[in-house]
Amino acid sequence: MVESGGTILIADDQADIREALALVLRAEGFTTKGAASPAEAALLLDAGGIDALLLDLNFATDTTSGDDGMRLLASVKTIHPDLPVVVLTGWGSVDLAVRALRAGAADFLEKPWENARLITVLRSQLALARARSTAASLTHPTAQGDIIATSAAMRAVLTMVEKIAPADVSVLITGESGTGKGLIARHIAALSHRRDKPFVTLDLGAVPESLIESELFGHTRGAFTDAKTDRIGRFEIANGGVLFLDEIGNASLATQARLLSVLEDGIITRLGEATPRRVDVRVIAATNADLHQLIEAGRFRRDLLFRLNTVEIALPPLRARGDDVFLLAADCLAASATRHGRTVTGFAPDALAALSNHPWPGNVRELSHVVERAVLLADHDLIGAAHLRLGPVAAAPIEHMTLDQAERYLIQRAMAEAGGDAERAARRLGLSRSAFYRRLSQLRT
Ligand SMILES: Nc1ncnc2c1ncn2[C@@H]1O[C@H](COP(=O)(O)OP(=O)(O)OP(=O)(O)O)[C@@H](O)[C@H]1O
């Protein structure tokens, strides 16, 4: 949840709609800005300080094609790829909404919008973007597809990926947080015959349980109290393409049962509707949890695991990838230096040693975060170990630590893995937020 709101840019050519949206959003603690034309929206976005864009796809009131809005969406996603864009479409223009989602919109609302849903959608998109930016927005442009993998462990992964990508089978990608599961999922899609079809992601850890069924399968108007309009689900959006189910270990048993049945017969039913619809979707799932352990604990269905893991790809942690760490670091250094207009050119020997000794609990994401910060801190051409600020490294395997040392280590590791997000770190350790903060503050004294 977003406590302090965020700044929403409302792009709509109708002043009354801008005003109505602004009123609702301000009452909920958001700050708003308005743009009456795509050009004005582009200027305000360039000026910075915008956390999300609420974009009416039908800019000119006399058109319904949505072309102006789609053009703006395309340019926004190129220049600000991480900015969440929620689009507004006319009622019933599901095709336009689907086009927008495929072009990178985070979500859509149909006019007349429903205030409660407007707020929920914006809050969850902002929370997601925030979580990503604490941990991931500092990642380098290779996010677009260049996979750095020269170590034997990663070469074996890529060979396997090349073999299985063209076969239309379910894939389960496992690996610690930040090891590149999302990247590999996209790579598999890109190497398959579905490459020109939609690649749709749903993070099962990020959607509230009450919305998950409708996110996956869609709903019809009136299906439940808040369902004021029809809504298409991710399975239908992904039809013909790939659905990437991230954090599958977080799916509730009820969701697991629904997923299993869709995977078995390829048929979905929108909530509130009787008509079954056939979908042709390749599912790629990912998890950083140990699903076998979850099965033992009665929290994951064995039969679902068997449906998902026709092929299982285990991504090695960064610390097991040998010299890849240097190549990834160098790549990130070059990208960050360009982005920030810095003349940093490389790493000093002590920095290289630190890079290779650090255990990288947050893996590639942590590495790019650390290197980008170092680029900003460096005062010479070379990054030194001090600029990396890698902090204490576990001196001994955990079995040889005292309880205090182990606690300190696990807390630091969880924080690093969560990219500094204390709430996520607390969840990872199975602690309540307050219990986690208590331990964290003890650790700092
Ligand atoms: N081998 C690699 N080469 C280049 N970039 C990589 C590589 N592996 C990961 N990355 C980058 O690191 C970042 C984290 O990767 P990604 O989001 O795919 O990880 P993940 O395992 O899905 O994380 P999480 O479990 O937190 O969802 C991304 O920006 C990704 O592009």
PDBQT file of the ligand as one rigid body, heavy atoms in Angstrom, charges set to zero:
ROOT
HETATM    1  N1  LIG A 501      22.631 -13.237 -17.125  1.00  0.00    +0.000 N 
HETATM    2  C1  LIG A 501      22.180 -11.987 -17.135  1.00  0.00    +0.000 A 
HETATM    3  N2  LIG A 501      22.652 -11.108 -18.024  1.00  0.00    +0.000 NA
HETATM    4  C2  LIG A 501      22.226  -9.845 -18.012  1.00  0.00    +0.000 A 
HETATM    5  N3  LIG A 501      21.326  -9.346 -17.164  1.00  0.00    +0.000 NA
HETATM    6  C3  LIG A 501      20.795 -10.174 -16.260  1.00  0.00    +0.000 A 
HETATM    7  C4  LIG A 501      21.200 -11.549 -16.187  1.00  0.00    +0.000 A 
HETATM    8  N4  LIG A 501      20.508 -12.139 -15.198  1.00  0.00    +0.000 NA
HETATM    9  C5  LIG A 501      19.707 -11.193 -14.663  1.00  0.00    +0.000 A 
HETATM   10  N5  LIG A 501      19.866 -10.006 -15.296  1.00  0.00    +0.000 N 
HETATM   11  C6  LIG A 501      19.180  -8.749 -14.967  1.00  0.00    +0.000 C 
HETATM   12  O1  LIG A 501      19.007  -8.715 -13.554  1.00  0.00    +0.000 OA
HETATM   13  C7  LIG A 501      17.734  -8.200 -13.204  1.00  0.00    +0.000 C 
HETATM   14  C8  LIG A 501      16.975  -9.206 -12.382  1.00  0.00    +0.000 C 
HETATM   15  O2  LIG A 501      16.541 -10.254 -13.219  1.00  0.00    +0.000 OA
HETATM   16  P1  LIG A 501      15.057 -10.855 -13.148  1.00  0.00    +0.000 P 
HETATM   17  O3  LIG A 501      14.067  -9.816 -12.770  1.00  0.00    +0.000 OA
HETATM   18  O4  LIG A 501      14.838 -11.635 -14.388  1.00  0.00    +0.000 OA
HETATM   19  O5  LIG A 501      15.282 -11.819 -11.896  1.00  0.00    +0.000 OA
HETATM   20  P2  LIG A 501      14.258 -12.779 -11.170  1.00  0.00    +0.000 P 
HETATM   21  O6  LIG A 501      15.002 -14.003 -10.839  1.00  0.00    +0.000 OA
HETATM   22  O7  LIG A 501      13.018 -12.901 -12.008  1.00  0.00    +0.000 OA
HETATM   23  O8  LIG A 501      13.969 -11.969  -9.853  1.00  0.00    +0.000 OA
HETATM   24  P3  LIG A 501      12.737 -12.162  -8.794  1.00  0.00    +0.000 P 
HETATM   25  O9  LIG A 501      12.844 -13.548  -8.232  1.00  0.00    +0.000 OA
HETATM   26  O10 LIG A 501      12.997 -11.122  -7.761  1.00  0.00    +0.000 OA
HETATM   27  O11 LIG A 501      11.469 -11.946  -9.583  1.00  0.00    +0.000 OA
HETATM   28  C9  LIG A 501      17.043  -7.875 -14.520  1.00  0.00    +0.000 C 
HETATM   29  O12 LIG A 501      17.239  -6.515 -14.812  1.00  0.00    +0.000 OA
HETATM   30  C10 LIG A 501      17.769  -8.733 -15.513  1.00  0.00    +0.000 C 
HETATM   31  O13 LIG A 501      17.737  -8.186 -16.812  1.00  0.00    +0.000 OA
ENDROOT
TORSDOF 0
